[in-house]
Amino acid sequence: MPHTIDRTDPRWLLAARACMLAGPSGVLTEDARDRLMRSASDLGFSPIHARAIINIGTGAAAQGGLGISAIEDLTPIPVPTPQAPRFVGIYVRSLIAVLALIAVVMAWWRLG
Protein backbone atom coordinates (compact mmCIF):
# COMPACT_ATOMS: atom_id res chain seq x y z
CA MET A 1 0.00 0.00 0.00
CA PRO A 2 1.45 3.40 -0.96
CA HIS A 3 2.15 5.92 1.77
CA THR A 4 0.03 9.04 1.86
CA ILE A 5 0.46 12.24 3.78
CA ASP A 6 -1.93 15.15 4.20
CA ARG A 7 -0.74 18.47 2.81
CA THR A 8 -1.50 20.07 6.18
CA ASP A 9 0.73 17.57 8.00
CA PRO A 10 3.49 19.47 9.88
CA ARG A 11 6.12 17.05 8.50
CA TRP A 12 5.07 17.87 4.95
CA LEU A 13 4.88 21.61 5.62
CA LEU A 14 8.39 21.71 7.09
CA ALA A 15 9.82 19.59 4.28
CA ALA A 16 8.10 21.76 1.66
CA ARG A 17 9.47 24.92 3.24
CA ALA A 18 12.97 23.43 3.30
CA CYS A 19 12.56 22.40 -0.34
CA MET A 20 11.51 25.92 -1.36
CA LEU A 21 14.29 27.63 0.60
CA ALA A 22 16.95 25.27 -0.75
CA GLY A 23 15.97 25.77 -4.38
CA PRO A 24 17.29 23.59 -7.19
CA SER A 25 20.74 23.41 -5.60
CA GLY A 26 19.34 21.64 -2.54
CA VAL A 27 21.60 23.75 -0.31
CA LEU A 28 20.37 25.89 2.58
CA THR A 29 22.12 28.92 3.97
CA GLU A 30 22.98 28.74 7.65
CA ASP A 31 20.38 31.40 8.38
CA ALA A 32 17.66 29.49 6.50
CA ARG A 33 18.55 26.27 8.32
CA ASP A 34 18.39 28.09 11.69
CA ARG A 35 14.96 29.54 10.84
CA LEU A 36 13.71 26.11 9.81
CA MET A 37 14.98 24.60 13.06
CA ARG A 38 13.15 27.30 15.06
CA SER A 39 9.98 26.65 13.07
CA ALA A 40 10.35 22.92 13.67
CA SER A 41 10.76 23.52 17.38
CA ASP A 42 7.64 25.69 17.39
CA LEU A 43 5.77 22.85 15.64
CA GLY A 44 6.88 20.48 18.39
CA PHE A 45 9.54 18.44 16.57
CA SER A 46 12.60 17.16 18.40
CA PRO A 47 15.91 18.41 16.95
CA ILE A 48 16.75 15.02 15.44
CA HIS A 49 13.37 14.73 13.70
CA ALA A 50 13.59 18.34 12.55
CA ARG A 51 17.01 17.73 10.97
CA ALA A 52 15.72 14.57 9.27
CA ILE A 53 12.73 16.41 7.78
CA ILE A 54 14.86 19.35 6.64
CA ASN A 55 17.31 16.93 5.00
CA ILE A 56 14.44 15.19 3.22
CA GLY A 57 13.22 18.57 1.95
CA THR A 58 16.63 19.70 0.72
CA GLY A 59 17.29 16.32 -0.89
CA ALA A 60 13.96 16.54 -2.68
CA ALA A 61 14.80 20.06 -3.87
CA ALA A 62 17.98 18.76 -5.48
CA GLN A 63 15.90 16.08 -7.24
CA GLY A 64 13.30 18.50 -8.56
CA GLY A 65 10.77 18.68 -5.73
CA LEU A 66 8.85 16.71 -3.16
CA GLY A 67 7.53 13.44 -4.56
CA ILE A 68 6.65 9.88 -3.63
CA SER A 69 10.09 9.09 -2.22
CA ALA A 70 9.91 12.14 0.08
CA ILE A 71 6.48 11.01 1.31
CA GLU A 72 7.87 7.54 2.00
CA ASP A 73 10.78 9.09 3.91
CA LEU A 74 8.52 11.43 5.93
CA THR A 75 5.92 8.83 6.93
CA PRO A 76 8.00 7.02 9.61
CA ILE A 77 8.83 10.29 11.39
CA PRO A 78 6.35 10.78 14.26
CA VAL A 79 3.90 13.65 14.09
CA PRO A 80 4.49 15.91 17.12
CA THR A 81 1.79 16.09 19.74
CA PRO A 82 0.32 19.56 20.21
CA GLN A 83 1.85 21.39 23.14
CA ALA A 84 0.84 24.47 25.03
CA PRO A 85 2.79 27.51 23.88
CA ARG A 86 5.91 28.24 25.93
CA PHE A 87 4.62 31.61 27.08
CA VAL A 88 1.78 29.96 29.05
CA GLY A 89 4.27 28.86 31.72
CA ILE A 90 5.62 32.40 31.96
CA TYR A 91 2.12 33.78 32.45
CA VAL A 92 1.29 31.21 35.13
CA ARG A 93 4.49 31.93 37.06
CA SER A 94 3.89 35.69 36.76
CA LEU A 95 0.33 35.31 37.98
CA ILE A 96 1.49 33.29 41.01
CA ALA A 97 4.12 35.92 41.81
CA VAL A 98 1.57 38.76 41.57
CA LEU A 99 -0.92 36.89 43.77
CA ALA A 100 1.80 36.21 46.34
CA LEU A 101 2.76 39.90 46.31
CA ILE A 102 -0.88 40.91 46.80
CA ALA A 103 -1.19 38.48 49.72
CA VAL A 104 1.93 39.93 51.36
CA VAL A 105 0.73 43.52 50.90
CA MET A 106 -2.73 42.67 52.29
CA ALA A 107 -1.21 40.91 55.31
CA TRP A 108 1.14 43.85 55.93
CA TRP A 109 -1.74 46.33 55.62
CA ARG A 110 -4.04 44.35 57.96
CA LEU A 111 -1.39 43.70 60.57
CA GLY A 112 -0.25 47.25 60.32
C-alpha positions in Angstrom: 0.0 0.0 0.0 1.4 3.4 -1.0 2.2 5.9 1.8 0.0 9.0 1.9 0.5 12.2 3.8 -1.9 15.1 4.2 -0.7 18.5 2.8 -1.5 20.1 6.2 0.7 17.6 8.0 3.5 19.5 9.9 6.1 17.0 8.5 5.1 17.9 5.0 4.9 21.6 5.6 8.4 21.7 7.1 9.8 19.6 4.3 8.1 21.8 1.7 9.5 24.9 3.2 13.0 23.4 3.3 12.6 22.4 -0.3 11.5 25.9 -1.4 14.3 27.6 0.6 16.9 25.3 -0.8 16.0 25.8 -4.4 17.3 23.6 -7.2 20.7 23.4 -5.6 19.3 21.6 -2.5 21.6 23.8 -0.3 20.4 25.9 2.6 22.1 28.9 4.0 23.0 28.7 7.7 20.4 31.4 8.4 17.7 29.5 6.5 18.5 26.3 8.3 18.4 28.1 11.7 15.0 29.5 10.8 13.7 26.1 9.8 15.0 24.6 13.1 13.2 27.3 15.1 10.0 26.6 13.1 10.3 22.9 13.7 10.8 23.5 17.4 7.6 25.7 17.4 5.8 22.9 15.6 6.9 20.5 18.4 9.5 18.4 16.6 12.6 17.2 18.4 15.9 18.4 17.0 16.7 15.0 15.4 13.4 14.7 13.7 13.6 18.3 12.6 17.0 17.7 11.0 15.7 14.6 9.3 12.7 16.4 7.8 14.9 19.3 6.6 17.3 16.9 5.0 14.4 15.2 3.2 13.2 18.6 1.9 16.6 19.7 0.7 17.3 16.3 -0.9 14.0 16.5 -2.7 14.8 20.1 -3.9 18.0 18.8 -5.5 15.9 16.1 -7.2 13.3 18.5 -8.6 10.8 18.7 -5.7 8.8 16.7 -3.2 7.5 13.4 -4.6 6.7 9.9 -3.6 10.1 9.1 -2.2 9.9 12.1 0.1 6.5 11.0 1.3 7.9 7.5 2.0 10.8 9.1 3.9 8.5 11.4 5.9 5.9 8.8 6.9 8.0 7.0 9.6 8.8 10.3 11.4 6.4 10.8 14.3 3.9 13.7 14.1 4.5 15.9 17.1 1.8 16.1 19.7 0.3 19.6 20.2 1.9 21.4 23.1 0.8 24.5 25.0 2.8 27.5 23.9 5.9 28.2 25.9 4.6 31.6 27.1 1.8 30.0 29.0 4.3 28.9 31.7 5.6 32.4 32.0 2.1 33.8 32.5 1.3 31.2 35.1 4.5 31.9 37.1 3.9 35.7 36.8 0.3 35.3 38.0 1.5 33.3 41.0 4.1 35.9 41.8 1.6 38.8 41.6 -0.9 36.9 43.8 1.8 36.2 46.3 2.8 39.9 46.3 -0.9 40.9 46.8 -1.2 38.5 49.7 1.9 39.9 51.4 0.7 43.5 50.9 -2.7 42.7 52.3 -1.2 40.9 55.3 1.1 43.8 55.9 -1.7 46.3 55.6 -4.0 44.4 58.0 -1.4 43.7 60.6 -0.2 47.3 60.3 
